[in-house]
């Protein structure tokens, strides 16, 4: 049933196939994730920059520094 739902989503989602292919080229992206992301994003122009789009999904990176070193941690 899960595979059938995934196929239905991929076949009927109103997304740009070229953008789906670009996202699929990212390591770790399967077939469903790019389609779902594009459904949520709708229009890339609604975000001023990548940081704001990451914040929309709740994953903005944070930089924690102490002394000479820096540690990049996901939120």
C-alpha positions in Angstrom: 0.0 0.0 0.0 2.8 2.4 0.9 4.5 1.9 -2.5 1.2 2.5 -4.3 0.7 5.8 -2.4 4.2 6.9 -3.3 3.7 6.1 -7.0 0.4 8.0 -6.9 2.0 11.0 -5.3 4.9 11.1 -7.8 2.5 10.7 -10.7 -0.1 13.4 -9.6 1.9 16.0 -7.7 1.8 19.4 -9.4 5.6 19.9 -9.5 8.1 20.8 -12.2 9.9 17.6 -13.3 13.1 19.5 -14.1 13.3 20.7 -10.5 12.5 17.1 -9.2 15.5 15.8 -11.3 17.8 18.5 -9.9 16.8 17.6 -6.3 17.2 13.8 -7.1 20.8 14.5 -8.1 21.6 15.3 -4.4 23.0 12.3 -2.6 20.4 10.7 -0.3 17.4 12.0 -2.2 15.0 9.2 -3.2 12.1 9.5 -5.5 9.5 10.8 -3.0 11.4 13.4 -1.0 12.0 15.9 -3.9 8.3 15.8 -4.8 7.2 16.4 -1.2 9.7 19.2 -0.7 8.5 20.9 -3.9 4.9 20.6 -2.8 5.7 22.4 0.4 8.0 25.0 -1.1 5.5 25.8 -4.0 7.5 28.9 -5.2 11.2 29.4 -4.4 10.7 33.1 -4.8 8.8 33.3 -1.5 12.1 32.9 0.3 14.6 35.7 0.3 17.5 33.2 0.7 18.4 29.6 1.5 18.7 30.4 5.2 15.0 31.5 5.3 14.0 28.4 3.4 15.9 26.2 5.8 14.2 28.0 8.7 10.8 27.3 7.1 11.6 23.6 7.4 13.0 24.0 10.9 16.6 23.1 10.1 18.7 26.3 10.1 22.3 25.7 10.9 23.9 27.3 13.9 27.6 28.1 14.4 29.0 27.6 17.9 32.4 29.0 18.5 34.8 28.9 21.4 38.4 30.1 21.3 39.9 29.3 18.0 37.6 26.6 16.8 34.2 26.6 15.4 31.6 23.8 15.5 28.8 23.8 12.8 25.8 22.1 14.3 22.4 21.6 12.8 19.6 22.9 15.0 
